[in-house]
Amino acid sequence: MIRTQTLLTPELYELVKMQAEKEGLSLSALVRKALEKLMYKKKKTNTDILMDMAKDAVYDKSIPSDASTNDEYLYGKSAL
């Protein structure tokens, strides 16, 4: 491992110290654990983002069943 030095505010130090004690870890181990979680969490791909958007979409039952084949819905009567 590589030794490093980090400056923490007194408040943050106390919070981290209490959490480390609660989890039965050293302060260093808790900081490593938190950094690993932060750095290695899965980044969302474009596909993930689109899938999330699709899950949030609401099905509108008022859409006509022939909307995919009838250009009138897209362009209007005057454009035909």
Distance bins in CASP14 RR format, pairs under 12 A and 6 or more apart:
PFRMAT RR
TARGET T0000
AUTHOR 0000-0000-0000
RMODE 2
METHOD distances of the structure
MODEL  1
1 28 0 0 0 0 1 0 0 0 0 0 0
1 29 0 0 0 0 0 1 0 0 0 0 0
1 31 0 0 0 0 0 1 0 0 0 0 0
1 32 0 0 0 0 1 0 0 0 0 0 0
2 28 0 0 0 0 0 1 0 0 0 0 0
2 32 0 0 0 0 0 1 0 0 0 0 0
3 28 0 0 0 0 1 0 0 0 0 0 0
4 28 0 0 0 0 1 0 0 0 0 0 0
4 31 0 0 0 0 1 0 0 0 0 0 0
4 32 0 0 0 0 0 1 0 0 0 0 0
4 35 0 0 0 0 0 1 0 0 0 0 0
5 28 0 0 0 0 0 1 0 0 0 0 0
5 31 0 0 0 0 0 1 0 0 0 0 0
6 12 0 0 0 0 1 0 0 0 0 0 0
6 13 0 0 0 0 1 0 0 0 0 0 0
6 16 0 0 0 0 0 1 0 0 0 0 0
6 27 0 0 0 0 0 1 0 0 0 0 0
6 28 0 0 0 0 1 0 0 0 0 0 0
6 31 1 0 0 1 0 0 0 0 0 0 0
6 32 0 0 0 0 0 1 0 0 0 0 0
6 34 0 0 0 0 0 1 0 0 0 0 0
6 35 0 0 0 0 0 1 0 0 0 0 0
7 13 0 0 0 0 1 0 0 0 0 0 0
8 14 0 0 0 0 1 0 0 0 0 0 0
8 15 0 0 0 0 1 0 0 0 0 0 0
8 16 1 0 0 1 0 0 0 0 0 0 0
8 17 0 0 0 0 1 0 0 0 0 0 0
8 27 0 0 0 0 1 0 0 0 0 0 0
8 31 0 0 0 0 1 0 0 0 0 0 0
9 15 0 0 0 0 1 0 0 0 0 0 0
9 16 0 0 0 0 0 1 0 0 0 0 0
10 16 0 0 0 0 0 1 0 0 0 0 0
10 17 0 0 0 0 0 1 0 0 0 0 0
11 17 0 0 0 0 0 1 0 0 0 0 0
11 18 0 0 0 0 0 1 0 0 0 0 0
12 18 0 0 0 0 0 1 0 0 0 0 0
12 19 0 0 0 0 0 1 0 0 0 0 0
12 27 0 0 0 0 0 1 0 0 0 0 0
12 31 0 0 0 0 0 1 0 0 0 0 0
12 34 0 0 0 0 0 1 0 0 0 0 0
13 19 0 0 0 0 0 1 0 0 0 0 0
13 20 0 0 0 0 0 1 0 0 0 0 0
13 27 0 0 0 0 1 0 0 0 0 0 0
13 30 0 0 0 0 0 1 0 0 0 0 0
13 31 0 0 0 0 0 1 0 0 0 0 0
14 20 0 0 0 0 0 1 0 0 0 0 0
14 21 0 0 0 0 0 1 0 0 0 0 0
14 27 0 0 0 0 0 1 0 0 0 0 0
15 21 0 0 0 0 0 1 0 0 0 0 0
15 22 0 0 0 0 0 1 0 0 0 0 0
15 27 0 0 0 0 0 1 0 0 0 0 0
15 30 0 0 0 0 0 1 0 0 0 0 0
15 31 0 0 0 0 0 1 0 0 0 0 0
15 34 0 0 0 0 0 1 0 0 0 0 0
16 22 0 0 0 0 0 1 0 0 0 0 0
16 23 0 0 0 0 0 1 0 0 0 0 0
16 25 0 0 0 0 0 1 0 0 0 0 0
16 26 0 0 0 0 0 1 0 0 0 0 0
16 27 1 0 0 1 0 0 0 0 0 0 0
16 28 0 0 0 0 0 1 0 0 0 0 0
16 29 0 0 0 0 0 1 0 0 0 0 0
16 30 1 0 0 1 0 0 0 0 0 0 0
16 31 1 0 0 1 0 0 0 0 0 0 0
16 32 0 0 0 0 0 1 0 0 0 0 0
16 33 0 0 0 0 0 1 0 0 0 0 0
16 34 0 0 0 0 1 0 0 0 0 0 0
16 35 0 0 0 0 0 1 0 0 0 0 0
17 23 0 0 0 0 0 1 0 0 0 0 0
17 24 0 0 0 0 0 1 0 0 0 0 0
17 25 0 0 0 0 0 1 0 0 0 0 0
17 26 0 0 0 0 1 0 0 0 0 0 0
17 27 1 0 1 0 0 0 0 0 0 0 0
17 28 0 0 0 0 0 1 0 0 0 0 0
17 30 0 0 0 0 1 0 0 0 0 0 0
17 31 0 0 0 0 0 1 0 0 0 0 0
18 24 0 0 0 0 0 1 0 0 0 0 0
18 25 0 0 0 0 0 1 0 0 0 0 0
18 27 0 0 0 0 0 1 0 0 0 0 0
18 30 0 0 0 0 0 1 0 0 0 0 0
19 25 0 0 0 0 1 0 0 0 0 0 0
19 26 0 0 0 0 0 1 0 0 0 0 0
19 27 0 0 0 0 1 0 0 0 0 0 0
19 29 0 0 0 0 0 1 0 0 0 0 0
19 30 1 0 0 1 0 0 0 0 0 0 0
19 31 0 0 0 0 0 1 0 0 0 0 0
19 33 0 0 0 0 0 1 0 0 0 0 0
19 34 0 0 0 0 1 0 0 0 0 0 0
20 26 1 0 0 1 0 0 0 0 0 0 0
20 27 1 0 1 0 0 0 0 0 0 0 0
20 28 0 0 0 0 1 0 0 0 0 0 0
20 29 1 0 0 1 0 0 0 0 0 0 0
20 30 1 0 1 0 0 0 0 0 0 0 0
20 31 0 0 0 0 1 0 0 0 0 0 0
20 32 0 0 0 0 0 1 0 0 0 0 0
20 33 0 0 0 0 1 0 0 0 0 0 0
20 34 0 0 0 0 0 1 0 0 0 0 0
21 27 0 0 0 0 1 0 0 0 0 0 0
21 29 0 0 0 0 0 1 0 0 0 0 0
21 30 0 0 0 0 1 0 0 0 0 0 0
22 30 0 0 0 0 1 0 0 0 0 0 0
23 29 0 0 0 0 1 0 0 0 0 0 0
23 30 1 0 0 1 0 0 0 0 0 0 0
23 31 0 0 0 0 0 1 0 0 0 0 0
23 33 0 0 0 0 1 0 0 0 0 0 0
23 34 0 0 0 0 0 1 0 0 0 0 0
24 30 0 0 0 0 1 0 0 0 0 0 0
24 33 0 0 0 0 0 1 0 0 0 0 0
25 31 0 0 0 0 1 0 0 0 0 0 0
25 32 0 0 0 0 1 0 0 0 0 0 0
25 33 1 0 0 1 0 0 0 0 0 0 0
25 34 0 0 0 0 0 1 0 0 0 0 0
26 32 0 0 0 0 1 0 0 0 0 0 0
26 33 0 0 0 0 0 1 0 0 0 0 0
27 33 0 0 0 0 0 1 0 0 0 0 0
27 34 0 0 0 0 0 1 0 0 0 0 0
28 34 0 0 0 0 0 1 0 0 0 0 0
28 35 0 0 0 0 0 1 0 0 0 0 0
29 35 0 0 0 0 0 1 0 0 0 0 0
29 36 0 0 0 0 0 1 0 0 0 0 0
30 36 0 0 0 0 0 1 0 0 0 0 0
30 37 0 0 0 0 0 1 0 0 0 0 0
31 37 0 0 0 0 0 1 0 0 0 0 0
31 38 0 0 0 0 0 1 0 0 0 0 0
32 38 0 0 0 0 0 1 0 0 0 0 0
32 39 0 0 0 0 0 1 0 0 0 0 0
32 40 0 0 0 0 0 1 0 0 0 0 0
33 39 0 0 0 0 0 1 0 0 0 0 0
33 40 0 0 0 0 0 1 0 0 0 0 0
34 40 0 0 0 0 0 1 0 0 0 0 0
34 41 0 0 0 0 0 1 0 0 0 0 0
35 41 0 0 0 0 0 1 0 0 0 0 0
42 48 0 0 0 0 1 0 0 0 0 0 0
43 49 0 0 0 0 0 1 0 0 0 0 0
44 50 0 0 0 0 1 0 0 0 0 0 0
44 51 0 0 0 0 1 0 0 0 0 0 0
44 52 1 0 0 1 0 0 0 0 0 0 0
44 53 0 0 0 0 0 1 0 0 0 0 0
45 51 0 0 0 0 1 0 0 0 0 0 0
45 52 0 0 0 0 0 1 0 0 0 0 0
46 52 0 0 0 0 0 1 0 0 0 0 0
46 53 0 0 0 0 0 1 0 0 0 0 0
47 53 0 0 0 0 0 1 0 0 0 0 0
47 54 0 0 0 0 0 1 0 0 0 0 0
48 54 0 0 0 0 0 1 0 0 0 0 0
48 55 0 0 0 0 0 1 0 0 0 0 0
49 55 0 0 0 0 0 1 0 0 0 0 0
49 56 0 0 0 0 0 1 0 0 0 0 0
50 56 0 0 0 0 0 1 0 0 0 0 0
50 57 0 0 0 0 0 1 0 0 0 0 0
51 57 0 0 0 0 0 1 0 0 0 0 0
60 67 0 0 0 0 0 1 0 0 0 0 0
62 73 0 0 0 0 0 1 0 0 0 0 0
63 70 0 0 0 0 0 1 0 0 0 0 0
63 73 0 0 0 0 1 0 0 0 0 0 0
63 74 0 0 0 0 0 1 0 0 0 0 0
64 70 1 0 0 1 0 0 0 0 0 0 0
64 72 0 0 0 0 1 0 0 0 0 0 0
64 73 1 0 0 1 0 0 0 0 0 0 0
64 74 0 0 0 0 0 1 0 0 0 0 0
65 73 0 0 0 0 0 1 0 0 0 0 0
66 72 0 0 0 0 1 0 0 0 0 0 0
66 73 0 0 0 0 1 0 0 0 0 0 0
66 74 0 0 0 0 0 1 0 0 0 0 0
67 73 1 0 1 0 0 0 0 0 0 0 0
67 74 0 0 0 0 1 0 0 0 0 0 0
68 74 0 0 0 0 1 0 0 0 0 0 0
70 76 0 0 0 0 1 0 0 0 0 0 0
70 77 0 0 0 0 0 1 0 0 0 0 0
70 80 0 0 0 0 1 0 0 0 0 0 0
71 77 0 0 0 0 0 1 0 0 0 0 0
71 78 0 0 0 0 0 1 0 0 0 0 0
71 79 1 0 0 1 0 0 0 0 0 0 0
71 80 1 0 0 1 0 0 0 0 0 0 0
72 78 0 0 0 0 1 0 0 0 0 0 0
72 79 0 0 0 0 1 0 0 0 0 0 0
72 80 1 0 0 1 0 0 0 0 0 0 0
73 79 0 0 0 0 0 1 0 0 0 0 0
73 80 0 0 0 0 0 1 0 0 0 0 0
74 80 0 0 0 0 0 1 0 0 0 0 0
END
